[in-house]
Amino acid sequence: MKMKPGKNQVTWAVTAFVLCVALMLTYYVIFNGNNVIAFFSGIVDSLSGIIIGIVFAYILIPLMEGIEKRILIPIYKKSGIDVSFSEDADPKKRSQMRKISLTATMFIALALIYSLFSIILPQLVSSVREITYMLPVYVKKLDDYSNRFLANNPSLQQFIDSQLDNYYATLSSYLTKKLLPLLPSNANAIFKVASRSVVSVIKVLFDLVVGFIVSIYVLNSKERFTTKGKKIVYAILKEDYANEVVSGFRFVNYTFEGFIGGKLLDSLVIGIICYIGCMILKIPYPVLISVIVGVTNIIPFFGPYIGGIMGGLILVLISPVKALVFIIFVIVLQQFDGNILGPTILGNSTGLSSFWVIFSITLFGGLWGIVGWLVGVPIFAVFYALVSRITNILLARRGLSTNTVSYEDLAYIEQGEYKLLSDKSNTKHNVRRNTSAFGKMFRFKRNTEKKKAENTEKKE
């Protein structure tokens, strides 16, 4: 007679097995964390080319979609050709339109990259070299200026001179020993620097080539990837859960696409406006200053301050008056960005308040550095939306309101009935507290005045 295990026995056996495996994995991760990190780092390093391609394609998707929706689709419609996703669409014409938009997108991207390396980058290198060579002259001018300004305060003047000497020694050492060797002046110098680490250069070039090819594939077949992802989700999960998963991924895409793409465009416009303003105001090194302001503007909230401080520190060595003019110009520029340009481009792409923006930048910046500053806000926005969604689902299941305004004056809930703070008859759950310190102080003052008045009346 064969013994067949019962259904409950199989369930308990599988549960115990999964629990044992989970415990062993947890033990291994806790006591061999470095090996786990090294393992995943190796995977990321081996897939770096593909990751670069996916990120590059994701950044270019809005540009390609804009070319299709605003230029190519209207042209095809005027010719009587349907290139939409409907059943009546012509797949060959749609493929033709995608190839045209993809070619135009890659041409624009490569043109921008070429402009960066052929026009902007040489000017940046030239500006950094000139600042390095002229640094003693700039420090001498700043020292003379401080001596004239603080002639009546020798102790403060001596302190500033000592601090200036320390900063000059540190900055000069960094520029001459660390930064200048990384800035080759000609092709021969570039070849010498590259030849020192041939393997690293080949690895970087290989990743860039692979990334470029992958980005073309991703851009050309982005709908196919999303379609297959939906098929897998609906094949595995129930309809309601699948809808939630697809909706969640769609929200993540909208959040990242709206924030990152909008922030890049916003920072590009700010950099261009800053360059024009620097040229009009005759501020030295306009390209270097504008690149600093534009790049740091990508960082939410803190970016404008970082760019203004960095530009001001460079200019104060050259001319304190120009530095003051630049700081005023940056303040005006950032007011324009924060109140007009930024809301127009970004809108409310994250849905986070200023506090949570600062919190997310601080948290992810501490964890991942510069990358955390850039992606921390959209990541936290997704997490915030997920928590809000789960909270609303749980509240709805209990028959409670999901409207945040309903909880502003809420004291407590008793048998489904909302008790309000404004109703003084509600005294449970520490709704009413004793008088605060300020209240006691004023009450004591009122009691004292009352006793004085009573004593005065008695004397009379």
Buried (B, 14 or more C-beta within 10 A) or exposed (E): EEEEEEEEEEEEEEEEEEEEEEEEEEEEEEEEEEEEEEEEEEEEEEBBBBBBBBBBBBBBBBBBBEBBEEBBBEEBEEEEBBBEEEEEBBEEBBEBBBEBBBEBBBEBBEEEEEEEEEEBBEBBBBBBBEBBEEBEEBBEBBBEBBEEEBEEEEEEBEEBBEEBEEEBEEBBEEBEEEBBEEBBEEEEEEEEBBEEEEEEEEBBEEBBEBBBEBBBBBBBEBEEEBEEEBEEBBEEBEEEEBEBBBEBBEBBEEBBBBBBBBBBBBBBBBBEBBBEBBEEEEBBBBBBBBBBBBBBBBBBBBBBEBBBBBBBEBBBBBBBEBBEBBBEBBEEBBEEBEEEBBEEBBEEBBEBEEEBBBBBBBBBBEEBEEEBBBBBBBBBBBEBBEEEBEEBEEBEEEEBBEEEEEEEEEBBBEEEEBBBEEEEEBEEEEBEEEEEEEEEEEEEEEEEEEEEEEEEEEEE
